[in-house]
């Protein structure tokens, strides 16, 4: 059972971190507007894919999870 408890604590911390990111997203104007994000706007069509933002968030989450596994 200690493994489940540790997993639930880590899952809770991850959910809390995601909540903080969503709360602060309005205060961080560069989040979602990084160079490398794909934004195409035509007459009746808009396509937005946050590629650089996704990579940045992935690197940060990978680092945090790496710290917990140590």
URPE-V291147 format. One record per pair of residues at least 4 apart in sequence whose ideal C-beta (glycine too) atoms are under 8 Angstrom apart, sorted by the first residue. I is the first residue (numbers start at 1). GAP is how many residues later the second one is. If there is no record, write none. Layout:
# URPE-V291147
I:GAP + I:GAP
This chain:
# URPE-V291147
1:4 + 2:4 + 3:4 + 4:4 + 5:4 + 6:4 + 7:4 + 8:4 + 9:4 + 10:4 + 10:55 + 10:58 + 11:4 + 12:4 + 13:4 + 13:55 + 14:4 + 14:47 + 14:50 + 15:4 + 16:4 + 17:4 + 17:47 + 18:4 + 19:4 + 20:4 + 21:4 + 21:10 + 21:36 + 24:4 + 25:6 + 25:7 + 29:4 + 30:4 + 31:22 + 32:5 + 32:18 + 32:21 + 33:4 + 34:16 + 34:18 + 34:19 + 34:22 + 35:17 + 36:15 + 36:16 + 36:19 + 37:11 + 37:12 + 37:13 + 37:14 + 37:15 + 37:16 + 38:9 + 38:10 + 38:11 + 38:12 + 38:13 + 39:7 + 39:8 + 39:9 + 39:10 + 40:5 + 40:6 + 40:7 + 40:8 + 41:4 + 41:5 + 41:6 + 42:4 + 50:4 + 51:4 + 52:4 + 53:4 + 54:4 + 55:4 + 56:4 + 57:4 + 58:4 + 59:4 + 60:4 + 61:4 + 62:4 + 63:4 + 64:4 + 65:4 + 66:4
